[in-house]
Amino acid sequence: MSLLCGLGPMGARLPRPSPQRIDEALTLAQELAHPFSLVYALTCAAIVHGFLREGQATQKLAEEVIALAREQGFPFWLTWGTILQGWHWRCRGRERRGLPHA
């Protein structure tokens, strides 16, 4: 987890992802009304926002991943949402809160 917290904006040598492209992908997934595509897009968006150190967005998206995964019965994505939530709390220095989730 500490390694992920320290990577910063996708690492020093990688281009910064475009928030506009992330929003476009989420919009498309929502328009498709295909739960599996939506949970995948939400997870990818949460990961990108996490690497960009955008904590509130990461947390919000992780919560959406968890809710959708529970609703649709997607255990793999539920696990990812829980990991992302724990990552968010760990990076914010709240190890006690993040540890049970990670």
N, C-alpha and C positions, 0 to 999 in steps of 0.2 A: 504494500500500500504506500509506503513512504516513497518508493520509486515513482509511482504514478503521480503522487502529489508534487514531486519536484520536476516533472517533465516540462511544466510551463506550457506555452502555446505550441503544442504538438512537437516539442523538441526544437532545438536551435536551428536546424538545417531544413526543416520542412516548411512548406508554405502554410500560411495561416488559412484555415478553412473559412469559407464565406458564410456568415450567418444567413445571408439571403438564400443561398443554395440549400441550407438546412431547412429553412422555412418552406421553400418550394417543395422539397421532398416530403415534408410533413403534410403540406396541403394536398399534394397528389395522393398520398396514402389515405388521407381522410376522405377525399373525393371517391376513391375506389371502393370505400366501405368494405374493405377486406381486412378483418381483424388481424390476421397474421402479418400482412404487409404493414399495417399500422403499428403493431407492437415492435416490429423490426425497425421501422423508421424512428419511432420514439427512442428506442434503445441506442441507435446510432447517434441520434441528436444529443442524447444525454452524455454519451461518451465524448463527443466533440466539445460540448459545453464544459464538461469536466476538464478536458485538456486545456481549454481556454481559461480555466479558473473562474468560470461564471457559476458560482455556487447556487444562487437562487434558481437559475434555469436548470441546472443539473438536478437539484432536489425536486423541482416541480415535474420534470420529465420522468425522473425515477419513480415518483409517486403515480404518474399516469401509466407507466409500464407495469407496475405492481397491480394497480386496479384492473387494467385491461387483461393482464395475464390471469388474475384470479377469476375474473368474470368469464373468460373464454376457456379456462382450464389448460393454460400453457405453462407447465411447470418449468421448462427451460428458461422462458422469458421471465417468469416470476423470480427465478434464481438470479438472473441478470439484473433485474430491477432492485433486488435486495442488495446485491453487490454494489451497484451504483449508489444506492442510498448510503451504505456503509462507507464507501469511498468518499462521498461528499462530507460526511461527519468526521471522518479521519483527517481529511485535508483541512478541515476547519479547526483542528486541534481538540476535537471532542471524542477522544479515543473510547472513553467509557460508553458513549452513546453509539458510536460506530461499530465497536467490536462485536456486539451480538449480531449485527447485520452482515458483516464481512465474512 
